[in-house]
Amino acid sequence: MIRSKFNLDIIFYLFAAAAFSMMISLFIIQLFAGLLSLFWLFESYENKKKAFNIFSLLLVIFGIIRILSILLSNFPSVSYTSFYKDALFYFSFFSMSFYSQALEKDKIRKIIDIFIIGALLVALIGILQFNLKLVERAEAFSSGYATYSSFLIAALGLFTFIPYRRLKKLKWILFPFGISIFLSGIITSQGRTNIVIAITIIIIAIILKKINFRSVIIIVVLTVAISFISFSNNKKEITQRVENPATLSDRNIILKGAEYLAFNHPLLGYGPRTFHQIFPFTNQLADKRIGSWHNDFIQVYFESGILGLLAFCALITSALWLSFKFYYSEKINLDNKNMSFGIFLAITALVLSALTAGFIDSPVLSIEFAFFVSLLPAQIVLPQLFPLDKNE
């Protein structure tokens, strides 16, 4: 049993506020996630040790490699900014993991519900802005369309498998309505990769009988209606995409640059946030504002080398494997199985979106990733890496 020295009601409200505000306001999520991390810092060492699990160990390894790549960076003035820009991700990871084990299961379920409500609100904000022609592609107040879309597909994966028994008679309409809002937000953000990922999530849910035939009909009708109305109100970007369906958004040039630099600095990379300093074909980019490799795996490799990439892949693989494994375990109940598989889909969605975008350097998506992984110990029992003393 993980115990906190602080009032758990305060912890619950901070955790819930961080979950709700994740994409609504960058300042608010940083405030509440920062406060939650501050409480965690003052927890006892013994309790922190009890909460230390395989995910914590892999993140520590990844963090150490990132620190080494910063200290040995070819461009220290740029890479040193990662010390404060990435700090909240690491602190959020440990604090959320700790408190997800300290809080009662019912409190964790409420936090997940609050996260979903916040994500639905974000989806609605993006759709509304798009319909009002305030943006060319649906996006949130605090981020662009790519981050908005990636955030929503991960939330959709979790939402689809949450056991909403509290809704009772209203579930038949609220559940498909929620899915339709997520899908409409993703479609109006016009990210082709994320649209395919979202549709795949729905197909998996149908195959596993989490969405019945009546709900499928409602989802299709509502999603088509909302998307049709939205594109009728705002045609500019979609018209350009229809006229140029094969555009690669400079990704072919980015991949050419990656191939050119592939075997330089293979061990620890060039250091974090050095894309502008090392990319060899900047003059060939149509969009001069591009500041990353648009692929987290390529980015981590060039920033932290093969060591960083292996640690990053190990963290992701362990989360995916355990969440998937426990869906078929006979040792946990059906609700926890569904929650574990929802987390599996959420993390998978983020990882797949990272093939054409990225989450590890995003101030929002990195915390969303930390949130999902931190929920796993609350659903499944992980072996302790540091066995308890006999007197404990």
C-alpha positions in Angstrom: 0.0 0.0 0.0 1.4 3.4 -1.0 0.7 6.0 1.5 1.0 9.8 1.2 1.9 12.2 4.0 -0.5 14.7 2.5 -4.3 15.0 2.5 -5.5 12.8 -0.4 -8.4 15.0 -1.1 -6.0 17.8 -2.0 -4.0 15.4 -4.2 -7.2 14.2 -5.9 -8.2 17.7 -6.8 -4.8 18.6 -8.1 -4.6 15.4 -10.2 -8.1 15.9 -11.5 -7.4 19.5 -12.4 -4.2 18.5 -14.3 -6.1 15.8 -16.2 -9.0 18.1 -17.1 -6.9 21.1 -18.3 -4.3 19.0 -20.2 -5.1 20.7 -23.6 -7.4 23.5 -22.5 -4.6 25.8 -21.2 -0.9 25.2 -21.2 -0.5 27.6 -18.2 -3.1 25.7 -16.1 -1.8 22.2 -16.9 1.8 23.4 -16.0 0.4 24.9 -12.8 -1.5 21.9 -11.5 1.0 19.3 -12.8 3.8 21.4 -11.2 2.0 21.5 -7.9 1.3 17.8 -8.0 5.0 17.2 -8.6 5.9 19.6 -5.7 3.8 17.5 -3.3 5.6 14.3 -4.7 9.0 15.8 -4.0 8.2 16.0 -0.3 6.9 12.5 0.0 9.0 10.1 2.1 11.8 8.2 0.4 10.4 4.9 1.6 7.0 5.5 0.0 8.7 6.6 -3.2 10.7 3.4 -3.2 7.5 1.3 -2.9 6.0 3.1 -5.9 9.1 2.6 -8.0 8.2 0.2 -10.9 9.5 -0.9 -14.2 8.3 2.2 -16.0 10.0 4.4 -13.4 13.3 2.5 -13.9 13.1 2.8 -17.7 12.3 6.5 -17.5 15.3 7.0 -15.2 17.5 5.3 -17.8 16.1 7.4 -20.6 16.5 10.5 -18.5 20.2 9.8 -17.7 20.9 9.2 -21.4 19.1 12.5 -22.3 21.2 14.4 -19.7 24.4 12.9 -21.1 23.3 13.9 -24.6 22.7 17.5 -23.3 26.0 17.7 -21.6 27.9 16.4 -24.6 25.8 18.3 -27.1 27.4 19.9 -30.2 25.2 22.9 -29.6 25.0 23.3 -25.8 23.3 26.7 -25.8 20.3 25.1 -27.6 20.3 21.7 -25.8 20.6 23.2 -22.3 17.0 24.5 -22.6 15.8 20.9 -22.3 16.7 21.0 -18.6 13.7 23.2 -17.9 11.5 22.5 -20.9 11.5 18.7 -20.2 11.5 18.8 -16.4 7.7 18.8 -16.0 7.4 15.6 -18.1 9.7 13.7 -15.8 8.3 15.1 -12.6 4.7 14.5 -13.9 5.6 10.9 -14.7 6.8 10.1 -11.2 4.2 12.1 -9.3 1.2 10.8 -11.3 2.5 7.2 -11.0 3.0 7.6 -7.3 -0.4 9.1 -6.6 -2.3 6.7 -8.9 -1.2 4.0 -6.5 -1.9 6.1 -3.4 -5.4 7.1 -4.3 -8.4 4.8 -4.0 -9.5 3.1 -7.2 -12.8 5.0 -7.3 -10.8 8.3 -7.2 -8.7 7.2 -10.1 -11.8 6.3 -12.1 -13.2 9.8 -11.4 -9.9 11.3 -12.6 -10.2 9.4 -15.8 -13.8 10.5 -16.3 -12.7 14.1 -15.7 -9.9 13.7 -18.3 -12.4 12.4 -20.8 -14.8 15.4 -20.1 -11.9 17.8 -20.6 -10.9 16.0 -23.9 -14.5 16.2 -25.2 -14.5 19.9 -24.4 -11.2 20.3 -26.3 -12.7 18.5 -29.3 -15.8 20.8 -29.2 -13.6 23.9 -29.0 -11.6 22.8 -32.1 -14.8 22.0 -34.1 -16.4 25.4 -33.1 -13.3 27.4 -34.0 -13.2 25.6 -37.4 -16.8 26.3 -38.1 -16.4 30.0 -37.2 -13.4 30.1 -39.6 -11.1 31.2 -36.8 -8.6 28.5 -37.9 -8.0 26.7 -41.2 -7.9 23.3 -39.4 -9.5 22.4 -36.1 -7.2 23.0 -33.2 -7.2 23.9 -29.5 -6.6 27.3 -27.8 -3.2 26.2 -26.5 -1.8 24.2 -29.4 -1.8 23.6 -33.2 -3.9 21.1 -35.2 -1.2 18.3 -35.1 -1.1 18.3 -31.3 -4.8 18.7 -31.0 -5.4 15.7 -33.3 -2.9 13.4 -31.6 -4.3 14.3 -28.2 -7.8 13.4 -29.4 -6.9 10.0 -30.9 -5.3 8.9 -27.6 -8.3 10.1 -25.6 -10.6 8.2 -28.1 -8.6 5.0 -27.5 -9.2 5.3 -23.7 -12.8 6.4 -24.0 -13.8 3.6 -26.2 -13.0 1.0 -23.6 -14.0 2.7 -20.4 -16.8 0.8 -18.6 -19.3 3.5 -18.2 -21.9 1.7 -16.0 -22.8 5.0 -14.3 -24.5 6.3 -17.4 -27.0 3.5 -17.3 -30.0 4.2 -19.5 -28.3 7.2 -21.2 -25.2 5.2 -22.3 -26.8 4.3 -25.6 -26.7 7.9 -26.8 -23.9 9.5 -24.7 -21.3 6.9 -25.6 -21.7 7.1 -29.4 -22.2 10.9 -29.2 -18.8 11.2 -27.4 -17.1 9.0 -30.0 -18.7 11.2 -32.8 -17.3 14.4 -31.2 -13.8 12.9 -31.0 -14.0 11.6 -34.6 -15.3 14.9 -35.9 -12.5 16.9 -34.2 -9.9 14.6 -35.7 -11.4 14.7 -39.2 -11.7 18.5 -39.2 -8.1 18.8 -38.0 -7.3 17.0 -41.4 -4.4 14.9 -40.3 -4.5 11.9 -42.6 -2.5 9.6 -40.4 -4.5 10.4 -37.3 -7.8 9.9 -39.1 -6.7 6.4 -40.2 -5.6 5.6 -36.6 -9.0 6.8 -35.2 -10.9 4.7 -37.7 -8.7 1.7 -36.8 -9.5 2.2 -33.1 -13.2 2.1 -33.9 -12.9 -1.0 -36.0 -11.0 -2.8 -33.1 -13.7 -1.8 -30.7 -16.4 -3.2 -33.0 -14.5 -6.4 -33.5 -14.2 -6.8 -29.7 -17.9 -6.0 -29.3 -17.4 -2.8 -27.3 -19.5 -0.9 -29.8 -22.8 -2.4 -30.9 -24.6 -2.1 -34.2 -27.0 0.7 -33.0 -24.1 2.7 -31.7 -22.2 2.3 -35.0 -25.2 3.8 -36.9 -25.4 6.7 -34.5 -21.7 7.3 -34.7 -21.6 7.3 -38.5 -24.7 9.5 -38.8 -23.5 12.1 -36.3 -19.9 12.1 -37.5 -20.9 12.5 -41.1 -23.3 15.3 -40.2 -20.9 17.3 -38.1 -18.1 16.9 -40.5 -20.2 17.8 -43.5 -21.5 21.0 -41.8 -18.0 21.9 -40.7 -16.5 21.6 -44.2 -19.4 23.4 -45.7 -18.6 26.3 -43.4 -14.8 26.2 -43.9 -13.6 24.9 -47.3 -10.3 26.5 -47.7 -7.8 23.9 -46.4 -9.8 20.8 -47.6 -10.1 22.3 -51.1 -6.3 22.6 -51.2 -5.9 19.1 -50.0 -8.3 17.7 -52.6 -6.4 19.6 -55.4 -3.0 18.3 -54.1 -3.7 14.9 -52.5 -0.2 13.6 -52.9 1.5 16.4 -50.9 4.0 15.0 -48.4 4.3 18.2 -46.3 8.1 18.3 -46.7 8.5 14.9 -45.2 10.3 13.5 -48.2 13.0 16.2 -47.7 13.1 15.5 -43.9 13.7 11.8 -44.6 16.4 12.7 -47.1 18.1 14.8 -44.4 17.8 11.9 -41.9 19.4 9.5 -44.4 22.3 12.0 -45.0 23.1 12.3 -41.3 22.2 8.8 -40.3 25.6 7.5 -39.2 27.0 10.7 -37.7 27.1 10.8 -33.8 25.3 7.4 -33.5 26.0 6.8 -29.8 24.5 9.9 -28.1 23.4 12.1 -31.0 23.8 15.8 -31.5 21.8 16.8 -28.4 18.1 17.7 -27.8 16.4 20.5 -29.9 19.2 20.7 -32.5 17.1 20.2 -35.7 17.7 23.7 -37.0 21.4 23.4 -36.3 22.0 20.1 -38.1 19.4 19.8 -40.8 21.3 19.9 -44.1 18.5 20.8 -46.5 16.8 23.7 -44.9 16.7 25.7 -48.2 14.7 22.9 -49.8 11.9 23.0 -47.2 8.7 24.7 -48.4 7.8 25.5 -44.8 10.7 27.3 -43.1 9.0 27.0 -39.7 9.6 23.3 -39.4 11.6 22.7 -36.2 11.6 19.0 -35.7 12.0 15.6 -37.5 8.2 15.0 -37.6 9.0 11.5 -36.2 9.7 10.9 -32.6 11.9 7.8 -33.2 14.1 9.7 -35.7 14.1 12.7 -33.4 15.2 10.8 -30.3 17.9 9.1 -32.4 19.5 12.3 -33.7 19.1 14.0 -30.3 20.2 11.1 -28.0 21.7 8.5 -30.3 21.1 4.8 -30.4 21.2 4.6 -26.6 18.4 7.1 -26.2 16.4 5.4 -28.9 16.7 2.0 -27.2 15.6 3.4 -23.8 12.7 5.2 -25.4 11.6 2.1 -27.3 11.9 0.0 -24.1 9.7 2.4 -22.2 7.0 2.3 -24.8 7.2 -1.4 -25.4 7.0 -2.3 -21.7 3.8 -0.1 -21.3 2.2 -1.6 -24.4 3.1 -5.2 -23.5 1.9 -5.1 -19.9 -1.4 -3.2 -20.8 -2.1 -5.7 -23.6 -1.0 -8.7 -21.6 -3.3 -8.0 -18.6 -6.3 -7.6 -20.9 -6.2 -11.4 -21.3 -5.2 -12.1 -17.7 -7.6 -14.1 -15.5 -6.3 -12.4 -12.4 -8.0 -9.0 -12.8 -11.7 -8.2 -13.2 -13.4 -7.2 -16.4 -13.4 -3.4 -15.7 -9.7 -3.4 -15.1 -9.1 -5.5 -18.2 -11.1 -3.0 -20.3 -9.2 -0.1 -18.7 -5.9 -1.7 -19.4 -6.8 -2.2 -23.1 -8.0 1.3 -23.3 -4.6 2.5 -22.0 -3.0 0.2 -24.6 -5.0 1.8 -27.4 -4.3 5.3 -26.1 -0.5 4.7 -25.9 -0.5 2.9 -29.3 -2.4 5.9 -30.9 0.3 8.3 -29.5 3.1 6.1 -30.8 1.6 5.7 -34.2 1.0 9.4 -34.5 4.6 9.9 -33.5 5.6 8.4 -36.8 4.5 11.5 -38.6 4.5 14.0 -35.8 5.7 13.5 -32.2 4.8 13.7 -28.5 8.0 13.4 -26.5 9.0 17.1 -27.0 5.4 18.4 -26.7 4.6 20.1 -23.4 1.1 18.7 -23.6 1.4 15.3 -25.3 4.4 14.2 -23.2 2.3 14.8 -20.0 -0.6 12.9 -21.6 1.7 10.0 -22.3 2.9 10.2 -18.6 -0.7 10.2 -17.5 -1.6 7.1 -19.5 1.4 5.1 -18.3 0.9 6.3 -14.7 -2.6 4.7 -14.8 -1.3 1.2 -15.4 -0.1 0.5 -11.9 -3.6 1.5 -10.7 -5.2 -1.1 -12.9 -2.6 -4.0 -12.6 -0.3 -5.1 -9.9 3.3 -4.6 -10.8 6.2 -6.4 -9.1 8.2 -4.2 -6.8 11.7 -3.5 -7.9 12.8 -2.9 -4.4 11.4 -5.6 -2.0 10.1 -4.3 1.3 12.0 -4.8 4.5 10.6 -7.4 6.9 9.6 -4.6 9.4 7.5 -3.0 6.6 
